[in-house]
Amino acid sequence: MKSKFRSVLPGLLILLAASCTKVQVLPVVPHITFTDFRIYDTIDMLGNSVKGGTLNFRFEDGDGDIGLQPPTTSQTDSINLFMTLYRQRNGTVSPAPVNDPFKPTGFRIPYMERPGQNKILKGTIEVDFTYLFYSDQDTIKYNFFIKDRAGHVSNTDSTSLIPVAVDGTYKR
């Protein structure tokens, strides 16, 4: 009986040591980090040649309450990704006017939930844009932040300057 116990004991000790790893804890306020913005040629749904853009950013949320359910008639919050457009003119970057054709109205991150006890969510979000009318002088950037279901507002991050007419991937 002792020999069986001695052969099982090292395995139990390894299992016990492995189960004592520290559980990761993140703040309940979401955190975002700009990754890149890609500009490319594409075709819109009517067959027109346009420029497309894709914003990529990482997110973390300690209590995993990112995203919204599909909208209902009684729902007041329908946007949880907020963006501010900036334009570069004569070397100066300033907020775009309200009627700017590139100005986004906001986006809806779909509902996410992680099963189990550890509710931490981490991942990458992609947001697609279509630029129907643009010129060689159109250089823009976006400031953006997210809001979780509890109403916690993330940090605000920014894209790099993006020349809309020039295909490529723009990083910080």
N, C-alpha and C positions, 0 to 999 in steps of 0.2 A: 504494500500500500504506500510506503514511504517513497519508493522509486517512482510511482505514478505521480505523486504530489510534486516531487522534485522536477520532473519533466514538464509538468504543467505550470509550475511557479514562474519560470522565466517568461513564458508567454503571457501570463496574467500581469506580470510587472510591466512588460512592454505595452500591453493594452491599457493599463492604468495610467502610465506615463503619457501615452498618446491622447487619452481622453482628458488630460489636464491642460490641453492647449487653451490659451486665452481666447475668449469669444470677442470678435471685433465689435466695437461700439462706435457708431458715428452719430453726429448731432442730428436732431430731428429736422433741423432747417436744411433744405437741399443745398447742394453746392454744384456749380457748373464750371466747366473749363472748355474754352474754345479750342477746337482741334484744327479745322481748316475750312475753307470755302472754295468750291470748285466751280469754274465757269466753263461752259461747253456749248457747242452748237447743237440745236435740236429742232424738232418739228412740233408745232402745236397741234391740237385736235382738229383744226381746220386745214392742216397741211401747209401752214406758213412756216418759213424759216425764222426761228427766234433764238435768243440766247436763253440757256437754262443755268440755274445756279443751285448748288447744294451746300447748305450749312451743316457742318458736323460738329457736335459738341458732346463732351462726356458729362455725366451727372452721377451724383451719389445722394442717397437719402436714408437716414438712419431708421426711420419708422415705416418706410416703404409706401408712402401714400401719394405717389406721383400719378398723375393722369386723371381724367374725368370719364364718367360713364357717358354713353350716348345722350345727347341733349333731350330734355323733356320740356313740355310747355311751361312747367312751373319752375324750371331751373334758372337761377339768376346768373351763375357763373358758367360761361361757355368757352372762355379763353383762359389758358394757363401758361402760354408762352408769349411773352410780351416783347416787342421789338421797337426800337427807335432807329429811324433811318437818318444817316448823315451823308452830306455831299461835300466833296472837295471842289472848291472853286478858287482859282488863283492861289493855290498853295494853302488855303485855309479850310479847315473842316468845321462845318456847322450843321445844326439840325436842318433837315429838309422841310420845306413848307408843307402845310397840311394837305394841299392838293397835288403833291408830287406823285407822278404815276408809279414810281417804284415803292411808295410807302406801303408797308404791310399793315393790315388791320389787326393782326394777332393770329395765333394758331392754337389748336387744340391738341394736346398730347393725350393719346388714348389711355384708358384705365389700365393700370398695372398693379399686380398683387403677387407677392411671393408666398407660396404655401409654407407652412411650418412655423417654428418658433422664431427663427432669425428672419426678421422682416426687412433687413437692409436691402436696398435696391441700388445697383450700379449698372451703368450701361452707356450706350452711345445713342444719340438721337440725330436723325437726319431730317432736314427741312428743305423742301424743294421750292424753287422760285422760277417764274417765267418772266422774261423781260421782252415784251413785244416791240417796244420802240426804244432805241438807245443810240448813242453817238460815241465817237472816239473820245470825247471829253467826259463821258460819264464815269466818274470814280466815286465809289460809295463805301460806306462801312455801316455796320449795324451794332448797336448795343442791345443786349438782350438779357432777360431773366425769366425764371419760372416761378410758379406758385403751386404748392401742393394742396391736397384736399383739406388740410387743417388750416390753410391760409398762410402758412409759412412762406416767406418770399426769399428766394435764393440770392446769392451775390449777383451782381451785374457783371457780365463779361462783354468783350468787344471783339469783333472780327478785325483783321488787318484791313488796309485799304484795298479795294477790289476794283480794278479797271474792267468794267462790264464788257467792253468790246474785245478784250484779250483773253482767249482761252488759257486756262491753267489752274493750278491749285495754289491758293494763297494761304500761307500760314503766318503765325505771329512773327 
